[in-house]
Amino acid sequence: MKIYDIAVVGAGPAGCMAAIRGAQLGQKVILLEKNDKIGRKLLLTGSGRCNLTNTASLDTFLEKFGRRGSFYRSVFSEFSNHDLMNFFKKHHLELKEEENGRIFPVTEKAESVVNVLKDVLAEYKVKIVYNYRMKHLHKMSNIFKLSSTENEMITAHNVILATGGVTYGFTGSTGDGYAACELLGHHITELKPGCVPLRVREKWVHQLKGVTLEDVGLRIGYGGKRISLPDGNLLLTHFGISGPVIIDMSQMIVDTMDKHGDLKLYIDFKPDINQEALGAQLMEDFQNNSKKTLKNYLKYHLPNSTIEPVLKTVSLDPHKKLNQITKKDRLILQEILKAIPITITGHLPMDKAMLTCGGVSKKEINPQTMESKLVNGLYFAGEMISGCAPSGGYNLQQAFSTGFSAGSSAAGNSFSP
């Protein structure tokens, strides 16, 4: 039976890069993919546009991965965002920078990225086996044996697991690698959704599904504390809220909910003006536009479709003229324009999240090599490693960097029988 130097399980960005790097270093590499094509989940990233990486500094990258972000210092240094951009440029994929340092292919198609990976895998003669569903992985006498659900046996000196998390299960990310890791003695940390929309209680939010509140301020509240989120667009949905800020901050919000239960989210429709200045503006406007109805006046402050539902939350009549509004009601209006509260009660299921936060414990992985500290010759790459970052290209960079490092390290660990 043929023994490969390296068997890579999973042909997402991490697995493809691991296979490419191993083959570049002269190893006999086999890439095992559950689907009938590579990069199926990659095709969905960035709404199909593929936010490859970010121009941020190394320190910012580490910060984005939270308390244990320093785990990635070595791999991000070994294969940086600039190295990744150069890799794709070298293979004739032009890139462009967008807001907040996000890097996309000029084509705006994730398929362009997948095609480069396909071409480079072919260039280095990586053998790809499609429709391979790993059932068992074990090690005997320094040789790994992998068997599929169809009893197809593969043997290799080194194995790189890059099977992804448990989100977007229809793409093949069903957590197969976690079970194999546990059987080999590894600990899997709690799996939580990352980059996930949130559920809220208030029915007026559900009724406004599809409405985007642009450039609003957002604060989370619990137990007398308030945490400011970045300003941005808030998308109202039939179940709650989504949009870039919510998706980016959802990991922190989910973690906070685990500790404190339901949370308040305060929406500030006028983030560029403080309470005092807004109060003065309302007083002046009410005097100068006394014959206008409250609804007509608020068109300058709120999206039209939100006016009546928002006023209803505090029992203000939208058809009252401004000269009929009492001081007390004007102060109530001022308050809801600056901090209307909604209640976050949960999040969508794991399979609706973009990422899995949680996975193989970093404590059991060598941060320089991505090799298991428990099983020599076993490596990890990509989303199956515990932890995740907000959107912005950071998670894809993690996949490519850990894949590169695992491929390099496995090549250095190989030997001929």
N, C-alpha and C positions, 0 to 999 in steps of 0.2 A: 504494500500500500504506500502511495506517495505521501511523504511527510513535508508539509510546507514549513517555511521558516516562520511565517506569520499568517494567522487566520484572523480576519477582521469581521466582526458580526455587526451588520447594520450599515447601509450605504446612504446615510444622511451626510451632512457636511463634515461631521467629526470622523465618521468611518471612511469616507472618501479621501479626506486629507491624510488620515493615518495610513491607508493603503498606498496612496501616492508616495508618501515620504518613505515608507519601508521599501517600496520598489525602487525609488531613486537611489537608495543606499545598497542596491544590489541583491535584495532579498526576494525569495520566491513567495509571493503574496497571493492569497485567495480572499476574495471579498464576498461575504454571504449576505444576501438581501432577501427579506421576507416578501417583498412585492415583485412585480414583473418589470420594474424600472427603478432607477436610483433617484434619490432626492425628492420623493413624493411630498413629504411635509415641507421641504425647502421651497417647493413651488408655491406654497401658500403664504410664505413670509412677506411682511410688508404689504399686505393686501395684494399679493402676487407680483409686487415690484422688487422685493428682496433687498431689505436694508442690511447690506453686507457687514458693515462695521461702522465705526465712528472715529472722527479725527481727535477725540479727547486724549488727554495725557494719560500716561501709565497710572498715575496716582488717582485720576478720576475713574479709570476703569476699575481699579481695586475698590474704590469707594462704592461704586455701583453694586458690587457684590456683597455689600454689608459687612457685618462684624468679622467674618472670616475671609474677606476679600483678599487679604495678603497671601492666602494659599496660592493664588494665581500669579504672583509676582514673577516667578521663574518662567512659566510658560508664556506669559505675555511679553516677557523680555526676549525669550528665545524666538518667538514668532509673533511679531507685533502687528498692530493695525497697518503700519506702513509696509511690512513684509507681505501681508495679505493683499493689500492693494497692488503692490508690485507683481505678485503672483498672477493676478488676473490681467493686469496690463500686459505682462510678458506674453500672455496667451490671448492677446488681441481683444480683450474686453475693456472698453472704455468706461470710466467711472465718473460720477459727478457728486458734488457735495451739496446737500440741502440744509434746511434749517436745523440748528443745534448740532451741526457736525455730522449729520447722518449721511452715509455713503450709499449710493445706489448705482446700478449699471445704467449707462446712458439710454439703453434700450427700454428701461423701466419694466423689464420682464425677468422674472426669476428663472424662466426657462433658459435664458442666456447664460446664467451662472451654472445651471445643471449641465448644459452642453459643454462648457469648458471642462468641468470635472470629468465628464464622459471621455472627452478627447484626451485628457492627460492620463487617465487610467489606461486608455488604449495605448497611448504612447509608451508607457512603461510596462505594458504587457501584463497588467494585473488581471488575473482570472476572476471573472464575476459569475457567481451562481445565483440565479434568480429563483424566486418562490421557495426559498430555503427557510423553513420554520424550525428554529433550534428547539429541540426538546430536552436534550441532556448535554451537560458539559462537565467532564471530569478529567483528572490528571492522574496518569500512571507512569511511573519510571521516567519522569521528566518529559513526558509527551502528553499533550492535551488531546482528548478525543471528544469530538462534537458529533452528535447525531440529530437528525431532523425527524419531524413527525412522519416522514416517508422512509425512515431508517437509512437515510443517506449518511455515511460516516466520513468525517473529515479529520485528519490528524495534523497537528502542528506543534512546533517547539514553543511558540508564543501565541497568545490570544489577546486581541484587543476588543473589548466589549463597547460598542457604540450604538446600543439598541434604543436609545432615547427614553422618554418618560412614559406617561400614561395619558397625555392629552392628545386630542385629535386622533382617537383610536382608529378611525376609518383609514388613516394613512399607514397603519401598521404599528403605531406606537402604543403597544398594549402592555408594556412593562415586563416583557419576557425575560429581559436580562436580569431583573431584580431577583427572580426566583433562582436563577443559576448562581447568582452571587451569594445568596443566603445559604445555598447548599454547600458552597465552598467556604463558608464560615464568616461571610461579611454581614455587617449590620446595615440595614436600610432605614434611614431616618424617616420621620413622618412625611408622607407625600401630601403636599398642599398645592392648590392652584396658584400659578403666577400669571400676571397679565390677564385678569379675568373681570368681566362686568359684574356689577353688584346689584343686589335686590334691595328695594326700599318699600316701606309700608304705605306711603301716602298715595291714595288713588288718583289725585290730581296729576301726579307725575306720570302714572300709567296712561291716563287719558290723553296726555300730550306726546305720546310715542312718536318718534321721528323728529321732534323739535330739538334744535341745537341752541343752547344758551351760549352766546359767544363772549369770550374774554371775561368770564366771571371770576371772582375771587372765591376760594373754597377753604373752609376750615373744618376739621374734625373735632368733635367735643365729646368728652366723657369724664365723669367724676370731678367736675369743676375745672378740668384742663381743656385747653384748646390747642390744636396743632395746625399750623398753616400749611396748606398745600400750594403748589405753584398755580398761578392764574392760568386760565385756558378755557377751552370749549368743553361744555358739558352736554352730552347727548342723552335726552330722555327717551326711555324705552317702555315697552309694555310690561316689563318686569321691574324696571328701576333705572339705573344710570350706567352710562359707558362714556366713551370718548378718551382722547389721549391722556389727559391727566389722571383719570380714574384707572385706566389700564396700567399706566406707569406706577401709580402709587398703591395698586391693589394688594400687593404682597404685604406692605406695611399695614394696610387697613385690615386685611384678613388676620394678620398676627395680633393686632390690637383687639379685634373682636374676640379672638380666642381667649384673651385675658379679661376683657371687660364687658363682653356681651354686646347687645345692640349699641350702635353709635349714632350720634347726631352729626349730620353734615350741614353746615351753614353756608348758604349760597349768597354771595355778595354781588348784586347786579351793578354796583357802582364802585369797583375796587380802586379807581383813581381819585376818589374824593373821600375825605373822612366824614364821620358822623356830623360834626359841627358845621362843616362847610355845606354838606347836603341839606341839613336843616335850614340853613340860611337861604339856600337856593330854592327849596320848596316854598318857604314863606314868601319870598319875592315873586316866584312864579304864580303862586296862588292869588296874590294881589293883582298881578298884571294880566292874568287869564281867568278872571273870576267867573266868566260866563261859560267857560268850557266844562264839559263833564270830566269826571275823574278818568274815565276810560280813554277819552280823546287825549287828555293831557299825558297819560302814561305811555302813549305810543312813542314818545321821545325817550323813554327809559327802559321799556320792556318789549320783547317780541309781541306782536299783536295777539297771537293765539294764547299767550300765557296770562294776559291781563286779568280776565275774569276769574280763571281758576286761582290765581295768586290772591286776588282781593277776597275771594270767597273764604280763604283760609283764616282771614281775620274779620270776616263779616262786614266788609266795607262795600257799599253800594256803588257799582261802576257807573251808574247813570246819574249820580248826584253831581251837582255843579260844585266847582271849587269853592265858591263863596258860601256853600252850605256845609263844608267840611269843618268840623270842630278842631280846635288845637289838639285835643286828645287823639282824634283820628289821624291828624296829620303826623303826629309823633309815631303812631302805630305804623303808618305808611313808611315813614323814614326808617323805622326798625326793619320792616320786611324787605325794603330795598337793599339794606346793608347786611341782613342776616336772616333770611327765611330758612327755618329749619326743616330738614327731612330726616327720616330715620332709616339708617342702613341696618338691615336685618340679616343679611347673608350674601352669598355669591352664587353664581351659576355653577352647575356641576363641573367636576374636573375635566370631563371631555369637551367642555366649552371653553376651557382656558387655553391660552396660547402656549403656556409652559408648565412644566412640573417643577415645583420647588420641593426639594427633598430627594433622596436617592442614596447612593453608596456614600457612607460616612467619609468625609475628608480625612478624619483621623486615621483611617486605614489605607490611605493612598499617599505614596511618596510625591510631594509637590514638585520635585525636580523632574521626575520621570513619568508620572502617572501610573507607576507600577503598584500593584497591590503589596501592602506590607505583610500580608498573610500568605499569599500564594505567589511564589517566584514565577515570572513569565506571564502573569495575568495583568492586563492593563485596562484602564478605563478612559473614556473620552466622551465629551459632550454632555447632553442633558441628564444622563443617568447619574452624574456626580451631584451630590447634594448641593442645593442652593441655586439661586438665579438672580438676574438683574432686571431692572425695568427695560422696556423696549427702547430702541435707539441704536441697535446694531451690536450691543454689548454681548448678548447671548450667542449670536452667530460667531462673533470673534472668539468667544470662549470655546465654541465647538471646533473651529479651525485650529486654534492654538493648542488645545489639549490633544486633538488628533495628530497634529504635527509632532508634538512632544512624545506622545505614545509611540508613533511610528518610528521616530528616531531612536528611542530607548529600546524598543523591541528589536530593532535591527542590530543594535549594539550588544544585545543579550543572546542573539542567535548563534547557533553552532551547527556544524555538519556532523551527522552521525558517523 
